[in-house]
Amino acid sequence: MPKKLSVIDTDLCVGWIMGFTASAIILSTTIFGLLSSYHAKKSKAKLLGVAGLAVFFMGLIYIGTFIDFILVVTTKNNLTPNNLYVLVSYSFIAPGLIFAMYLVPN
């Protein structure tokens, strides 16, 4: 008798992919943002420091997804309430845009 094929839970797979992607984005933008700020301070380049801060804050847009992923992995519960997820994720857009607007010439 042939073996039954197991069904893959697609929601679980999508959650893991989103969690790993958010982790990679936060890690890479934090590293690149802090390196840019360090090199800006070292070479006294103002715009490079502002670009580093803009990259850092834009990467933190995924912090809600990252926190939710860490909570699911450690406690098996999602971030509640859902409004907190939105507040944590999108509160970093304003500082990121302010630093990005400083980079655009008049």
C-alpha positions in Angstrom: 0.0 0.0 0.0 1.5 3.4 -1.0 2.4 5.9 1.7 0.2 8.9 2.2 1.8 12.2 1.2 1.8 14.7 4.1 0.3 18.1 3.5 2.6 21.1 4.1 1.1 23.9 6.1 1.6 26.9 3.8 0.8 29.5 6.5 3.6 28.1 8.6 6.1 28.2 5.7 5.1 31.7 4.8 5.5 32.8 8.4 9.0 31.3 8.6 10.0 32.9 5.3 8.7 36.3 6.4 10.5 36.0 9.7 13.8 35.0 8.2 13.5 37.8 5.6 12.7 40.4 8.2 15.6 39.2 10.3 18.0 39.5 7.4 16.7 43.0 6.4 17.0 44.3 10.0 20.5 42.8 10.4 21.8 44.1 7.0 20.3 47.6 7.3 21.6 47.9 10.9 25.1 46.9 9.8 25.1 49.1 6.7 23.6 52.1 8.5 26.0 51.9 11.4 29.0 51.4 9.1 27.9 54.4 7.0 27.6 56.5 10.1 31.0 55.3 11.3 32.7 56.1 8.0 30.9 59.5 7.9 32.2 60.4 11.3 35.7 59.2 10.4 35.8 61.1 7.1 33.6 64.1 8.2 31.1 63.5 5.5 27.7 64.9 6.6 25.6 63.4 3.9 27.0 59.9 4.4 26.0 60.0 8.0 22.5 61.1 7.1 22.2 58.4 4.5 23.3 55.9 7.2 20.6 57.0 9.5 18.0 56.9 6.7 19.0 53.3 5.9 18.9 52.3 9.5 15.4 53.7 10.1 14.0 52.3 6.9 15.2 48.9 7.8 13.4 49.1 11.1 10.1 49.1 9.3 10.3 45.3 9.5 10.8 45.3 13.3 7.1 44.4 13.9 7.5 41.3 11.7 10.8 40.4 13.4 9.3 40.8 16.9 6.3 38.7 15.9 8.6 36.0 14.5 10.7 35.9 17.7 7.5 35.7 19.9 6.1 32.9 17.8 9.4 30.9 18.0 9.8 31.4 21.7 6.3 31.5 23.1 4.1 30.1 20.2 1.9 33.2 20.4 1.6 36.1 18.0 2.1 39.7 18.9 -1.2 40.9 20.4 -3.0 43.2 19.9 -2.7 43.6 16.1 -2.6 47.4 16.5 0.7 47.1 18.4 2.2 45.3 15.4 1.3 48.2 13.1 2.5 50.8 15.6 5.8 49.2 16.1 6.4 48.6 12.4 5.4 52.0 11.0 6.6 54.3 13.7 10.1 54.3 12.1 8.8 55.6 8.7 8.7 59.2 9.9 12.4 59.5 11.1 13.5 57.6 8.0 11.7 59.9 5.7 13.0 63.0 7.5 16.6 61.8 7.0 15.9 60.8 3.4 14.3 64.2 2.6 17.5 65.9 3.8 19.4 64.0 1.2 17.3 65.2 -1.7 18.7 68.4 -3.2 16.4 71.5 -3.5 
